[in-house]
Amino acid sequence: MKIALLNGPNLNLLGQREPGIYGSETLKDVENLLREKIAVCANNIELVCYQSNSEGSLIDFIQQSKTQGIEYIIFNPGAYTHTSIALHDAILAVGAKVIEVHISNIHKREEYRKNSFIAPVAIGQIMGFGIAGYVMALDYILGIENGK
């Protein structure tokens, strides 16, 4: 089974960007954390990691996810959460199983951040728990795959 870790704009700057909001861990730390969890808890799972600052590249990734054998996408769309109907439509078009993750609680942030175009087409949202939210999403997927 393949699971994708998909991250949108500015998440390549984790660890440097506003550490008071996003913490000091890097995107590579997030990837390593998930890889370690998979190594301990699951056999035969491949983690595919992708980050882009470009909306079109994220859409291309989502559209190609099914043909690439990706069953679930753990997705932090960054600021595109609040602006991208195109990402919403891509998820809907291919029936991608997406879990939306945010490091911060978007409902405690600026007013414009409180709306998500991704939420209506996602399995669910996890937010406000720092990078642990990515692990929570993975735990959910592993639980489903193990019949829990």
N, C-alpha and C positions, 0 to 999 in steps of 0.2 A: 504494500500500500504506500502511496505517496501523499504527504501532507505538505502544503506550501505555507511558508511564512512570507507574507507579502507586506511590504512597508512603503508608504507614500512619501510625499515631499518633506524634506528637512530631517527625516528620521536617520539619515546618514550622519547627522550631526549630534546624535545622542551622545551624552557624556560631556559635550561642550556647550550645547544650546540650553540656556535657561535651566541650569541644574536644580534650582529651587523648585521648579515645576516638574522636570523630566528626569531628575536624578543624575547620578554620575556614571551609570553604566552605559556602555557603548552598544551599538547595534550588534557588533561581533559578540559581545557578552550575552546578549539575548539569544543569538543563534547558538552559541556554545551551551547555554543553559538548557535549551530545548533538545539539542543533540545529546547532552548528558542524560537527560530524563528518558529519552527514547532508548538509549543504550542500556539503561538499567531496567526499564519497565516494559519494553516491547521488542519483539523480534520482527524482522521483515518490514520495517517502516523506514522509508526514505524521506528525509526532510529537504525540500527544495526551497532555497532562500533567494528572494529577489527584492530589491529596493529600487525605486525610481522617483525622480523629481518630476517626471513627465506623465501627465494624465493619459496620453495616448499609449505609452509603454505599459502602464498598468492595465489599461483596457485590453491591449494585445495579450498580456499575460493571462488575464481572466478568460478571454475567448479561447485561448489555446490550452487551458487547464484540463479540459475533458480529454482532448486528444493526447495529452501528455500523461494521462493516467492519474491525475491529481484528484483525490476524493474529497479533501477538505482544504479550505484556505483560512488560515489565521491572518486577518487583515487589519492593519492599522492604516487607514487611508489618509491620516494626517488632516491637513486643512481641506482636502478634497471631500472629506466627510460632509462638510457644510455647503458645498457648492456643486458637486458633480452628479448631475442627473445621468450623465453618460456612464459613469461607473455603476450606478444603480441599474441602468438598462443592460449593461454587459453581464452583470451577475444574474439578472433575471433571464436574459436571452439564453444563457448556457445552463441555467439551473445549478449554478455553483453553490456548494454548501459552504457558506462563509460565516465565520465568527468574527464579529467586529470587536477590535480591542483598542483601547486608549489608555495611555499611561496615566493621564490626569482624568479627573472627573469633569467631563465637558459641561455638565449641568451646574458646576460651580465656577465656571469661567465666564468670559464675556457673553453677552446675550446672543451674538451671532453664532457662537459655537454650540449652542444648545440644540440646534436642529441637525439631524442626520438623515441624509438621503440614502444611506446604506442600511440603516436599521430595518426598514420595511422589507428588505429582501435578504436579510441575514437570519441565521438560526437564532442568534442572540447577540447581546452586547456585554462586554466586560470592561469596566472602566474604573479608574481611581485607585488602583492597587499597585501602581508602578509597573515594573516589568514582570511582576508576579502574575499580572493579568494574562500574559502570553502563556505561562505555565498552566493557569486555570483553563484556558482554552484547550490546550493540549490534553489536560486531564479529562476534560469533557469528551473529547474525541476518543481517547483511549478507553474511556468508560463505555461509550456507545459500541465501539468495536469489540469490547469484551462482554457485551450484553448486560451492562449495568445501568 
